[in-house]
Amino acid sequence: MQRKICKYDCIICCTIGQCDVNRPINSRNPHRTNFQPSSYTYPDNDNPIPFEIANGASVLPLPSSASSPASSQSSLTKQLNRVPFSTKLFQILSQWALQENLVFSPISLKALLSFVYTVSKGKLAHELRSILNVPLNTTRVAWNFENLLNSFENNQAIRLVMANNLYYGKQYGPIADEIEDLARSSFGLDLNRLDFSMNYQAANVINSWVAKKTEGLIQNIVAGSSFNAETKAVLINAIYFKGEWEIEFSEDDTKKEKFYKLNQQEILVDMMCAEDIFRYGHFDELKASVLELPYKGSDITMLILLPDQRNGLRDLEQKLHQVNLHNLTEQLKREEVTVRLPKFNIEYSHNMIKPLQQMGLVSLFNEDSEMKIFKDQNTPLFVDQIQHKAFIRVNEAGTEAAASSFLKITPLSLPVRMIHFAADHPFVEFSQGKVLSNTVQSVTRNIFAADFYNAVASDKWTENVVVAPAAVQTSMALAYYGAKGKTATEIETGLRLGSNNAEDVAQRFGEFQQSFTRDNYIRLSNHVYINENLEFKGKFRDIAQRNFDSNIEKADFHPPYNKRTAERISKVVETKTNGKITDILKSQQLDDLTEGVIVNALSFSAPWQKAFRADKTTKRDFSDGNNRQTFKVDTMWSLNNYKYGEFSNLDATAVELPYQNADYSMVVILPNRSNGLRNLIQSLSGKNLVTLLEAGMTMQKVEIYLPKFSVSFGINLQEPFRKLGITTMFTRDGDFGNMYRMFVSHYINSANHKAYVEVTEDGTEQSLQSGGLKNIFSGTKKFDANHPFVFAIKHKDSIILMGHIANNVYV
């Protein structure tokens, strides 16, 4: 399987050490950074607060060393061959600026260099592939970055903009059409000719573009004196981020408080304060506490590492190179924490050529460069400058950050005590974007999805089916928390929960549920009702409400009140799913013997990243798969660039259609034979569909015919669970002793699941030939879903819904 480009890369990385904030920037000190808590003026010759910020889940700082960059380059280069791009770059920059503050955005630089990789060959391509750790397939590189940029553009909760520009000398050009389209669509890269002999005018053009892209935060990224008539090209990147805290700091609570510098001197700073539930952990091996501050409506968080000792920053820095920050974050648990954090601003500027050369990228900066982007290009094109400037501001409202000329790019466990997290001395901070990958957790979730779908659909291949395995699994993770003995073992094994530790399961699946329900595309309703004569245990109620946003109520199941109870429960679900799911529970399922009922529902409807043209939708034949009946159905049409694959082991073809929020996509799997649905369903059982398809799909131009469809499907989970080995929970042998506050065992009489999905033309309008990789592919594939097919909707690397269309489809 090919690696994903941006796995664990940083949005913005920065360190704050000891530097004189009043010392001017000059050629001897090109890295100087200002760190000043807001509204505080330092006296002359005083040092700023030592502080470190790194934005990203994979930044592993290099321990401080007294050796110069040159003396350590050989041994460092050997180490760098084994670590990710952002880590490599951070390690080298740490060596270059041992006593300086640092802020940069690895992923934005990676986007620029990845574009260069797609238009390079020979030694340059080899060097770029090595340091960037990207696939050999350049179309895969382009596709990944196109999705990345789309995910930024379609996130309504935060502002995250990345813009790149390649300015080239007037002696070059014109640019090849397919290269320009690739640059703009997949990398957000503008390509512009500039007369560098008019050096100050050229600098004004670049500085104006950067200032506009960064909302005025980054000014004067380049100086006119940097250019002359011999300048060939300049790569410029601008990134702007603005996010509000999910849990806000009140300005009324901000007060002047002491901050202890590394030399134990005290200064007064504006200290923000908040008291709430945060993800927190203490790590003895680091001698530090770790706190995560989430941003509203996104997967981006700020991670703060606070040493136990006031002078412990340097010791912590030396230990961080051994730490996997992604794994560190996974170990955090929800606790009630009092947070005190200084307000701060940071600014930084640096030319990136020497650090990149130290990483092994040499050919880009000399005449060995084999970068070809122009028509009839006969002379080498290499880069004179990669200039970078960054800014970040943290206050009560949230974070505002900008970087220019680089490349960028939950909660759980009951609080059992109040924790005081006072950042009143130097600490480390990471603002990170969480990226789900093919970890053990996503693999087991996807295998369960296939098994559960098979258990439901194997004898329903003549009707339309949709189920939400992710919703069922999270619902049953809550049930598992309340189960004991054999019942708990069956649930843990049959639903592939991956742990026999109930606290761990509740935390992981609570976070998973939050990750895929954050967007309004998905509406989830998950509730537990018990007989009015029984009582819930307090801890179970707290976990249900805090981790799973689940209604936990008592109800009257006795006739004749059972009808009213069923209607009330169904109405709750209908409201939570915006009216898409109705009548989830029937009164016949409730009687005098009913002890507990679980209802679980999920609806999904979202706009495409590339809309189907409504004027191209026509009535076309759809076969029922038995060659007995043909329906006329509304069939959508698109000609665009999609991930596509042909799978002989499934006797099927597949295409992946991304939604506007690029974290979501639909995979459609079409049997090669019109009556092949039943065999396809059986073939998918026990397989990780995401891994299976990803390994065999590539970007291709595809002509798609796909029926519009709207499917609602409900089922009592007792029979499919029986096929998965879960039996006792629905019988008097069931043991939910951790759910019910009773001395005798009680069980669940009924667990009902219902899902809804709608597929229409809606999405972002595209021209007939639009798409990030236009004109790269010579052939066009045809994907005509005119007979029964399977579909799966996934969020990042996890399947959320799965189903099939077998007959008349649109309601």
N, C-alpha and C positions, 0 to 999 in steps of 0.2 A: 504494500500500500504506500502511496506517495505521501510525503510529509505535507502538512499544511503550513503555508508560509508564515502566518502571523501568530502562530501558537506561542503564547506567553510573551509576546513582544510588548514593549513599553509604550505608553502614550507620551509621557514626559518623565525624564529622570533628572534629579538634581541632588547635589550635596551642598551643605553649608558648613564651612569650617571657620577658621579664624582669619579674617582679612580686614584691613583698615578701610572702613566705608568711605572715608574722606580722601583716600589716595586716588589720584586721577588714573584713568586707563591710559597706558602708553605701550610702546612696542616692547618694553621689558616686562610688562605685566599684562598680557593680552587677555587673560582669563578672568580678571577681577569681577566679582559679583557683589551686589549690594544686598545685604539682608538687614532689614529694618522693621521691627515691630511697628505697626501703624501708629501714627501720632506721637512717636517718640523720637527725639533728636539726640544723637550721641554727641558727647563732648569731643573736641579735637583730639586726634590720635588715639581714640579709644577703639577697641575691637568690637565687631558685631557678635551677636549671639552665635556660638557654634551650634550648627543644626544641620541635619541631612535630610534631603527629600529625594525620593526616587519614584518615578511614576511607572510602575509596571511589575507584573508578577514574576519576572525572571531576572531582575537586576540583582546580581550578586557582587557587591563591592569587593575590590581587591584590597587586601590588607596594606596599610601604609608601609612605605619602605623609604629608606634614606637614599637608595640608589637612584641615579638619574635615569631618564627614559632610555638613553642610548645604551647604558651599561646593562640594563636588564632586558633589552629587546630580544635577544636570542632565546633566553629561557622562557620569556613571556610568550613569544610566538608559538613555541611548542605547546604551551598550556592552552592557548587560544584555539587550537585545532579541535579541542574537545568540548567547547562550550558554545552556547547560542550567540547570535549576532549582537544582541543588546548587551549581553554580559561581556563579550569581547571588547566592545567599544567602551563600556563603562570602566573596565579594568585598565585600559590604556589611558583614558582621560584622567583617571585617578592618579596614574603615575606622572602624567604631565602637569597636574595641578595639585601637588601634594599639600600645599598650604593655601589652596584657593577654593572658593565655592564653585559649584558646577551645576548647570541645568541644561538638559538637552532632550530631544525627542527621537529615540531610535527608529520608531516605525515610520516616521515621515522620511527620514534618510533612506530607510530600506525601500520605500516606495520609489524614490528617485533612482537609486542604484539598481533596483529590479527592472525598471524600464530600460535603463542602459543595458542590462543583461539581455533583454529580449531583442535588442538591435545590435548585439556584439557577437564576435566570434573569436576563435583562436585563443591566445594567451589571456586576453582581457576577459573573455567569457569564462574561462577556467578559474581565474582569480575571483571573479564575482560570485560564481556558483559556490566556491569554497568558503568565502567569508560570510555570504548571506545564507548558506545552507538551504538553497532552494532546489526544486526539482529540475531535472534536465529538460523536461517538457516546458518550453517557454509559454505555450498557450495556457497551461495550468497556472503559471505564475500570474499571467495577465488576468485570468478569470478570478483568482483569489483576491487580487487587489480591486477588481471591479466590484465584487461583493462587499469588500471592506468599505469602500467609498459610499456605496449605496446604503449600507447600514448606518453610516454617519448621517447621511442626508435625510433618512426616513425616521430618525429618532426625534420625536416631538418634545420629549421631556428635557433634553439638554441641547446646548448648541455645541457642536463639535464639527469644525470645518477644517479640511486639509486642502491646500492648494499648492501646486508645484509649477515651476516655470523653467524652461530652458531658453536662455538668451544666447543667440549665436551670432558671430561676426558677419558683417555685410558681404564678405567674400564667399559665403556659403549659401547653398540653396539652389532650386526650391526643394522642399521636403517631399518625400514620396507620400502619395495620398494615403496608402494603407498604414504607413507609420504614423502619420498625423492623427488618423482616426483611432488607432490603437492607443496612442499617447493620451488623447483627450478622454476617450470613453473608459478605458480600463485603469488609467493612472491619474486622471484629473490633471494632466500635464498640458500646459500651454507651451507652444513653441513660437518664439518671436525673433525676428531679425533685428539687430541693434547695431548702430555705428559706434563701436567702442573708441574710435579716434576722437569722437566728441564725448570725452570721458565724463565730464560733469553732467552733461545732458543725459547720458546713458544712466548715470547713477540716480538722477532724479526720476527717470522712468521706473527703474527697479524699486526705489524707495517708496514711490507713490503706490505702486501695485501692492507691496507688502503691507503698507499702512492700511490700505483699504481692506485687505483680506483679514487683518488682525484687529479690526475695529479700532485702529489708531494706537494700539498698545506697543507695537514695534515700529520704531522710527529709525531712519538712517542706517539700514542694514549694511549698506556698502558706501564707500567713499569714492569720489571721482578719481582720486589719485591711484586707485587700485587698477584702473583700466588704461590701455593705450591701444594703438593701432594694431598691435600684434596679438591682442586678446582674441582667443578663438571662441570660447563659450563659457557661460556661467550658469550653474544650476542653482536655483533658488526655491526654497520651500517655505510656506507659511502655514502654521497651524494655530487655530483658535479654539479654546474650550471654555465654556461657561456652564457651570452646574450648580444647582441649589442643593443644600444639605437635605437629606430625607428627614433628619431630626435636626431642626434648626437651633442655633444658638441665639438667645434673646439679647438684643443690644442692652437692655436694662440690666442684665446680669454681668456685663463686661466691666471689669474694674482694674485699676492699676495694682499690679502685684509684683512681687520680687521674682526675678529670673536669675539663676545662678550659672555664671559662665564657667568654662573649664578651669580657669584660674581661681575659682571660688568667689570672684567679685560679684556683687549684687547690682542689678539694674532694675528699673521699673519698666514694665511693659503692659500693654493692654491685653489682659488675660480674659478670654472667653470662657463661659461655663455652661454646661448642660448636664442634666440628670435624666437618664432614660435607659432603655434596654439596648445594648450594643453587643457586637461580637468581640470577645475579649479572651485573652489567654496569657498565662505567665509561663516562661520557659527558663528553667533552671540552667540549662546548658548555655543560654545566651546571657543569663543574668539580666533579663529584661522582660518587660510587659509589652504586649502587642494589642493594639486597638484598631478596629475597622470602622470607618465613618462612611456610610453609603451616600451616594448622590441620588436625588429624587428621580424615579422613573427610568433608571438605567442600571446596567451591570458594572458601571464604573464606581470604584470605591477608593478612599484614601486609607492607606495602612500606615500606622504610626508605631514605631518601635522606641520604647522609652527605657534607657538603662536604669538598673536598680540604684546605682551610685551616681551622684552628681557629676563626677569626673569620669564616668564610664563610657563616654562616646567612642573614644579611640579603641578601647578593648572590644566594644560591640562591633565596630567596623571591621576589625581583624577577624571576627568570628563569622561575619555574614557571608564570606566567600564560600563557606562550607554548607550554606543553608539553601534549600529549595523553598523559595518564598510561596510558591503555589501550595506545597504540602503544608507549610507553616499556616497559611490561611485556612486550609481545610480543618485544622485542629482547633480553631477558635470556636467558642461556645457563647450562646446568648447569656449575658449577665446584666444585672442592674449596675450601672457605672456612673459615677460622677466624674465628668471630664472637664479639665481645665487646659486650655490650649491657647498659645499666643496668636494674635493676629500677625501676619507677616507679608512682606513683599520681597521678591527676588528678581534680579535682572542679570543677564549673562551674554557674552559675545565671544565667538571663537571661529577661526578658520579650521576646517576639518581635514585638510589634505594630509598633514603629517600624521595624525592619528590613524587615518585610513591606510596610509602607506605602511605604518607599523603593523597593521593587521594583515598586510600582504597584498593590498590593492595598489599596484605600482603602475601598470600599463595605462590606466585611465588618464594619467597626468603627464604622459610623454608621447613621443611619436610612434611608440609601439601600439598605441590604441587602435583597435580594429572595431570602432564604432561607426556604423554606417546608417545614416538617417536621410541623406539627401539623394536626389536623383543625379545620376552621373557623377557621383562623388569620387574624385581621384586623389585628393590629398587627405592626410590623417586629420581626424577631429579628436582633440583631447581637451581636458578640462583644466582651466587656470585656477579657479577658486570654487570652493564649496563653503560659503560663508554662513554662519549660524548665529542667531540671536534669540534669546528666550526671556520670558517674563511670566511670573506667577504671583497671584494675590490671593490670600486666604483670609476671610473675615466671617462675621456672623451669618451672612446670607449664604455663603458657599465659596466657590473657587472660580477665579477667572485666570486663564493662562493663555499665553501665546508663545509660539516659537517660530523662528524664521530661518530658512535655508537648511533645515534638517528633514528627516523623513519620519512621520508618526502613525505614528500610529501604534449570608444570608442568614434564618438565623437560628441556633436553637438551644435547647437545654434550659430548663427552668432556672430562673435566678434564685439562688439560695442564700445570697448575701449581697450587701451593698459594697461595691468596690470603688475606691477613690483613685482616679487616674489623673495625676497632676503633672502636666508637662512643664514643670518650672525649672528644668535644667536641660542641657543639650540632648537631643533625641534624633531618631531616624524616621523618615516618613516616606511612604510609597503611595502614589495614586495609581491604581491599577484597574485594567479592564479584565474581567473574568472571562476566560475562554474555555468552554467545555470541549473536551477532546475524547478520543476513543480510549478512555480509561476503563478500568474494570467495571466501574459503576455503570457507565453508559452501555457497555457491552452486555452486561446482565439485564439491564432494562430493555434493550432491544431484543434479546433472545426471549425474554418474557413476553414482549409485545407480539412476536411471531407465534409463540406457543398459545397465548391467549386468543389471538385472532383465529388460529387454526381450530382451537377448542370450540369457538362460537360458530365459525363459518363452514366447517367441513361438511355439515349436512344442510347448509343453507345456500348452496352455490347457485340456486335458481332465483334467489331474491336479492335485493339490494341490502347491503350490510355496512354499517360503520360502527366501530367501537373505539373507545379511548383508553388503551392499555395504561397510559401514564396516569390517567385519573383513577382508574381502578387500583393501580399499584399504590398510589399515595393514600387513597381511601383505606386500603387494607393495611398499609403501614400504621395508620392510626389504630385500626382494629387490633393489629399485632401488639401494640403498646398496652392494650387492655386485656390481652390473652395470656393464658398460662398453660403449662404442661404440654400435652399432645396437641391441643388446638394451636398453641403458639408455634410448635415445631412444624406442623403441617402448613401453616400460613407462611412461615419464614422460608420453607423449602419450595413450596408450590409457586409462590410469587417471586422467588429469586430475590429476596430482600438483602441478601449478602452479609448478614450479621445476626447473631443470636443475642445481641445487646440491644434492648428495647430503646434505651436512650439514644444510642447511635443511630438506629433506624429512624426514630422520630426526627432527629436533627437533619439527617441527610435527605430524607424524603420531603420534609417540610421545606428545606431550601430548594430542592428540585421543583416542588410545586410552585414556589414563589418565582423561580426563574422562568418557567414557561407560561405563567398566568399574568406576568407583569403587563403585557400588552393587552389592549382591549379587544384584540382579535379573538381571544379565548375567554369564554365565560364559564367558570367552574362553580358547581354547586355540590357541596359535600356535607352530609348531615347524618347524625345518629339520634334516634329516638328510642326511648325505653318506656316500659309500662309505668303508668303514673304511680304505682305502688312501690316502685323500686327507686334506688338512689345511685347517682354516679359518684365515683370516688373523686375527690377534689383535684388530685394530681392529674387524673385522666382528663377532666374537664379543662384544666389549665393548658395542657399540652394540645388538646383539640382546638381550642380557641386561639392560642398563641402561635402554634406552629402550622396549623392546617386551616385556619380561618373557617372552622367548622361549627355549625349550629349543633348544640348539645341540649336536648330538651326531653322533658317527660310528656307523655301523651296518653289520651284515653282511647285504648284499642277496643273496648267492649262495644258490642252491638247495643243499641242502634247508632252509638256515637262514632263507630268506626268509619262511617261514610263521611262525616264531617271532618274527622281527623285526616283521612286520605286526601280529601279536597284541599285542606289547609296545607298539608305537606307538599302536594303537587303545585299549589300556588306559590309557595316559597321558591321552589325550583324554577318555575316559570318566570318569576320576577328576576332571579339571579341570572338567568340565561337570556334575558331580554325578549321573552316570549317565544323563544325558539323551541323549547322543550316543555311539553304539556303532559298531564296525566301520567306521571311516572309511577304512581302508586294506586292500586285498585283497592276498594274497600274490602273485597273478598279475601285479600291477603292479611287482614287484621281480624282478630277475634279474641275471646276471653283468654286464650292460652299464649297470645303473643307477648313475648318479653322484650325483644329488641328488633329494630329495623334500621338498616343502613340504606340511604339513597344517595346516588352519585350520578351526576350529569355533567356533560361538557358540550358546549356548542362552539363552532369555529366558522368564521367568515372573514375573509381578508382580501384586499386588492392586490393584484399582481404587480410585480416590479415592471413587467412589460405587458401592457394590456392587450387583450384580444380585441381586434377592431369589431365593434358591434355591427357595422354595415357589411361585414364579411360573414356573419353568422347566417347559416342557411339550414333548411330542412334536409337531412340526409338519412340514409338507411342505417339502422342499428340492429344487428342480428341478436337473437336471444341465446346463441351459443349451441342450440340443438338443431339449427337449420330448419326449425319448424315455423318460426314467426319472425317477422321483420317489422320494426317500428320506424316511423319517421320522427326524428328527434332534432331539436335545435343543436346544431353542431358549430362550435367556434373554430376559427382558423387563425393561424399565425405562421409567419416565416421569419425566423430569428435565430440567434445563436443560443443554444442550450447545451447542457450536459446530456450526453446521449451514449447508450451502450447496447450491445447485442450480447445475450447471455445464452450460450448453448446448454449450460447445465440447468437452466430454467426453461429452456425452449421458449424464450421471450425476449422482447426488447424493452428498454426503459428510457424515459426522459425525465429530467428534473426541471421544474418550473419554480423560480424564486418569487417570493412575495415582496411587497414594498419594504417591509422590515426583513432584511436579508438573513436574519436569524431563522426565519421560517421558510420552508419550501415544500412543494408537493412532488413526490415521485410517482409517476404513473408507469405500471408494469403491464405490458400488453402481450398475452400469449401469441405465439406465432400461428397457432391454429384457432379457428373461431370457437371450437368446443374445448379449448385447453384450460379453462378457468379452474376446474376441479383439481387437475394435476398440478397446476401452479400453486394453489393453496397448500396442497400437501408438501410440495417441494420447499416451501418457505419455512415450514415448521422447524424450530430448533436453530435457526440461522440468525446471525446479526445482519439484518438487511442493509444497514447503513454501510458497514464494512464491505459486504458482498458487492454492493452496487458501486461504491466509490472506487474500488480497485479496477472496475471495468468501464468507467464512463469518462469521456473526454468531451471538450467543447467542440461542437460541430454545428453547421447550419442545418436547421431542421424545419421542415414543413409539417405543422401539427394540425390534425383534425381531432377535436376533443368535444364530446357532448357537454352541454351545460347540465349540471345535476344538483339536486337538493335531496338529501337523504336524512331521515330520522329513523333511528333504530333503537329499540329497547329490549332488555332481556333480564330475567332473573338469574343471578350469578350461580345459583346452586348447582346446575348441571355442568356448565363449563368448569367450575371449580372442582367438581368431582373428577373430571378428566385430568385435572392437574394434581390430584391427590389430596384435595382439601375437602374433608367430609364431616368431621366432628363438630365444626362451628355451627352447623344448622340442625344439630340433634341435641338430645338431652345429655349427651356425653361432652358437649361443648363446655369449655371452661374460660369464662371471661372474668376471672376473679380480680383482675387489675382494673376492670372497668366498673363493675357493680360493687357497691358498698354493702355486701351481704356475706354471710358465713357459708352459704351454699352456692354451688355452681349455677350459672345462668348462661344462656346461649343467645345466638342471633337467629331469629326465625326467617328473616328475609333480607336479602341484599339485592337491590335493584339498580341497574345501570342503564343509562340512555345517552346517546350521542347524536349530534346533529352537525352536518357540514353542508355548505353551499358553495358551488363553483359557478361563477359567471364571468363575463368579459371584463369586469371592472379592474382598473389599474391605471398605471401611468401611461398616457398615450405615447405611442412610438410610431415612427415612420415605417413604411413597409420593409425597408432594408436596414433598420436601426440595429444597434447592438455594439458591444464593446470590441468585438473582434471582426468587424465587417471586412469582407474581401480577403481574409486570410485563408479561408477554406475553399477548396476548388469544387467539392461536391456537396450536394444537398440530400439529406436523409428525409424520408417520408415516414411519419408516425400517424397512422390512421386508426384511431380507437373506435372502430365501427362494430366491435363485438366485445363481450364481457372482459373486464380488466380489473386489476388490483390497484389501489392507490394507498399511499402512506403520506401523512403530513408530519414533518419532523421539525424540531426546534434544536438548532445547532446539531449535535450528534445523537440526539435521542428522539425516538419515534413517539409522537403524541397520539395520533389517530391512525387507524388502519381500517380498510374496508374494501369492498368491491362493488362494481356496478354490473348488473346482470340482465336488467330489463328496462322497460320504459322509465326514463330517468328524471325528467324535470317536472317538478310540481309547482 
